[in-house]
Amino acid sequence: MRRIPKKDRLPSEASACLVPELKSNARQATSKEKAPKSDDHVPTVKFTGQVQGDQVWFGQDDISRGAVGDLQDGARFRRLRIGARGTTWHQLEYSLGVDFALANQPSYLDNYIEAHDLPWLQNVRFGHFFEPFSLERVTQNRNNTFMERSLVDTFAPARNTGVMAYGNAESERRGRSARSARTPTTSATTRSTAVRR
């Protein structure tokens, strides 16, 4: 055991302050050694669901009935969704979702696979998802401030099938995204009709 010369020793107050810190560092080191290592290859899954209903009651006088007819009270689902999200391996993320709000017409929501931490591109997503049009468009509807999105959102592209690369500058003050998508208007049926003309 090596003795510390008197001139290099700390004052008693300073050493008293360091002792708890040294003990906690030693505890953390031993707990890290004993703790089982987490496996990044284990897939994770989180199931999600959303139900939103609309109910309307109309109160009409004779003038209103004459102008627009007899409006019926009613109820319907606006959103009736189930989905699953998760990660697998070191850098893959996935999302699957279906909306059953329209009777006999289920619609696909975000169904994609995304790779993270790629050189140059940072993130690449393949599948069916929202185009990066605005912050309001890519914010989930359950987190919107108002019940409806703004009028500008009416002209925003919806979910389409494609590939997108996105990321941030090193300062994280700027972002970038590029996307190529196949929209319903460029389907094989539309192209073949255009060729026949």
C-alpha positions in Angstrom: 0.0 0.0 0.0 1.4 3.4 -1.0 1.4 6.2 1.4 0.5 9.7 0.2 2.9 12.4 1.3 1.4 15.0 3.7 1.8 17.9 1.2 -0.3 16.0 -1.4 -3.1 15.1 1.0 -6.5 16.9 0.8 -7.9 18.8 3.7 -10.3 16.8 5.7 -13.4 18.7 4.5 -12.6 18.1 0.8 -11.8 14.4 1.4 -15.1 14.0 3.3 -17.0 15.4 0.3 -15.2 13.1 -2.1 -15.8 9.9 -0.1 -19.6 9.6 -0.9 -18.9 10.4 -4.6 -16.2 7.7 -4.7 -18.5 5.2 -3.0 -21.4 5.9 -5.4 -19.0 5.5 -8.4 -17.8 2.2 -7.0 -21.5 1.1 -6.6 -22.3 2.1 -10.1 -19.3 0.2 -11.5 -20.3 -3.0 -9.7 -24.0 -2.7 -10.6 -23.0 -2.3 -14.3 -20.9 -5.5 -14.0 -23.8 -7.4 -12.3 -26.6 -6.1 -14.5 -27.5 -8.3 -17.4 -26.7 -6.7 -20.8 -29.7 -5.5 -22.8 -30.1 -7.1 -26.2 -30.7 -4.6 -28.9 -31.7 -7.4 -31.3 -34.9 -8.2 -29.4 -37.9 -6.8 -31.3 -40.3 -4.5 -29.4 -43.9 -3.9 -30.2 -46.5 -1.4 -28.9 -50.1 -1.9 -29.8 -52.2 1.3 -30.4 -55.8 2.1 -30.9 -58.0 5.1 -31.4 -61.7 5.6 -31.4 -63.3 8.9 -32.3 -67.1 9.2 -32.8 -69.3 12.0 -34.2 -72.8 12.6 -33.0 -75.1 15.3 -34.4 -78.6 16.6 -33.5 -80.4 19.1 -35.8 -83.0 21.6 -34.6 -84.8 23.0 -37.6 -87.6 25.4 -38.2 -89.9 25.4 -41.2 -87.7 27.8 -43.1 -84.6 25.6 -42.7 -86.6 22.5 -43.7 -87.8 24.3 -46.8 -84.3 25.4 -47.7 -82.2 22.2 -47.1 -84.8 19.5 -46.4 -85.3 17.5 -43.2 -81.9 16.8 -41.7 -81.6 13.6 -39.8 -79.8 13.2 -36.5 -77.0 10.7 -36.7 -73.8 9.2 -35.4 -70.8 7.6 -37.0 -67.2 6.8 -36.4 -64.6 9.3 -37.5 -61.7 7.1 -36.6 -61.7 3.5 -35.6 -58.0 2.4 -35.7 -55.7 -0.3 -34.6 -52.0 -0.5 -35.1 -48.6 -1.7 -33.9 -45.2 0.1 -33.8 -41.9 -1.1 -32.7 -38.2 -1.5 -33.3 -35.9 -4.4 -34.2 -32.2 -5.0 -34.5 -30.0 -2.0 -33.9 -31.6 0.6 -36.2 -34.9 -0.6 -37.7 -38.3 0.8 -36.8 -41.7 -0.4 -38.2 -45.3 0.8 -38.1 -48.5 -1.0 -39.1 -52.0 0.5 -38.9 -55.5 0.1 -40.4 -58.6 2.3 -40.0 -62.0 0.6 -40.0 -64.2 3.8 -39.7 -65.7 3.5 -43.2 -68.0 0.5 -43.4 -66.6 -2.3 -45.8 -63.7 0.0 -46.7 -60.7 -0.4 -44.3 -57.9 2.0 -45.2 -54.2 1.7 -44.6 -52.5 4.2 -42.3 -48.8 4.3 -41.7 -47.3 1.0 -42.9 -43.6 1.4 -43.2 -40.1 0.2 -42.3 -37.5 2.8 -41.4 -33.7 2.5 -41.0 -31.9 5.0 -38.6 -28.3 6.1 -38.2 -27.3 5.6 -41.8 -24.2 7.4 -43.3 -25.0 10.6 -45.2 -28.8 10.0 -45.4 -29.3 9.5 -41.6 -32.9 8.1 -41.9 -34.6 6.2 -44.8 -38.3 5.2 -44.7 -40.0 2.8 -47.2 -43.7 2.1 -47.3 -47.0 3.9 -47.0 -47.0 7.1 -44.9 -47.7 10.9 -44.9 -45.6 13.1 -47.2 -43.6 15.7 -45.4 -45.8 18.7 -46.3 -46.2 20.5 -43.0 -45.9 20.1 -39.3 -49.6 20.0 -38.9 -49.9 17.2 -41.4 -47.3 14.9 -39.7 -48.6 15.6 -36.2 -50.9 12.8 -35.0 -54.5 13.9 -34.9 -54.8 12.9 -31.2 -52.2 15.7 -30.5 -53.8 18.5 -32.6 -54.8 21.6 -30.8 -58.1 21.9 -32.5 -60.7 19.3 -33.6 -60.1 19.9 -37.3 -56.9 20.7 -39.2 -56.6 24.1 -41.0 -57.9 24.9 -44.5 -54.3 24.7 -45.9 -54.2 21.0 -44.9 -57.0 20.3 -47.4 -54.5 20.7 -50.2 -51.8 18.7 -48.5 -50.9 15.3 -50.0 -52.2 12.4 -48.1 -50.5 9.1 -47.2 -48.9 7.6 -50.3 -46.5 4.7 -51.0 -42.9 5.7 -51.5 -39.4 6.2 -50.1 -38.2 9.1 -48.1 -34.8 10.2 -46.7 -34.6 12.8 -43.9 -32.3 14.1 -41.3 -30.9 17.1 -39.4 -27.9 19.3 -39.8 -25.2 18.8 -37.1 -26.5 21.9 -35.3 -30.0 20.3 -35.3 -31.4 23.8 -36.3 -32.2 22.7 -39.8 -33.9 19.6 -41.2 -34.1 18.2 -44.6 -36.3 15.6 -46.3 -36.6 14.2 -49.9 -39.4 11.9 -51.0 -40.4 10.0 -54.0 -44.0 8.7 -54.0 -46.5 7.0 -56.2 -49.8 8.8 -55.9 -53.1 7.4 -57.0 -53.2 9.7 -60.0 -50.1 8.0 -61.5 -51.5 4.5 -61.2 -51.2 2.0 -64.1 -54.9 2.5 -65.0 -54.5 6.3 -65.4 -51.4 5.9 -67.5 -52.9 3.3 -69.8 -56.0 5.5 -70.3 -53.7 8.4 -71.1 -51.8 6.3 -73.7 -55.0 5.3 -75.5 -56.0 8.9 -76.1 
